[in-house]
């Protein structure tokens, strides 16, 4: 799997020990990919056991139904120092209450991340978006889909999103 360029993986937890070990081995085996799409229903592997993905420039993450995903995601971003494109897809029923992140900023946010796309935006994610905008120094485009929101929620979210401070002066916020 060392020559694999692109991976699309879905991992679901069945029993905690075997699932975590298998998932970690799988992820370690694909550490040379340039593009990774990961779907998971739990923070199944510890980021402390993950390798550095030096070649990964495109990461799509679909997290379904588990809390603590924002912390796991930021920890994972420390494993992808050259990431340029980040796509987050959290279905409306995921149930996570997003919170402010006071963690060490991943180097990919500071130096490489140029595009972030968030599908299924929920107003509870405003602090996560603020974290990205505040720390992504070379960000060029933030694309947010508000299709799952009511008209009044869309209007309120749009006002809040456009008031957020941006570290990158050339970043464009696109709200769909």
Secondary structure, DSSP 8 states (H G I E B T S, - for coil): -TT--EEEEEE--SSHHHHHHHHHHHHHHTTT-SEEEEEESS--S-GGG----TT--EEEEEE-S-TTHHHHHHHHHTT-TT--EEEEE--GGG--------S---HHHHHT--EEEEES--GGGHHHHHHHHHH-TT--EEEE--TTS-HHHHHHHHHHHHHS--SSTT-EEEE-
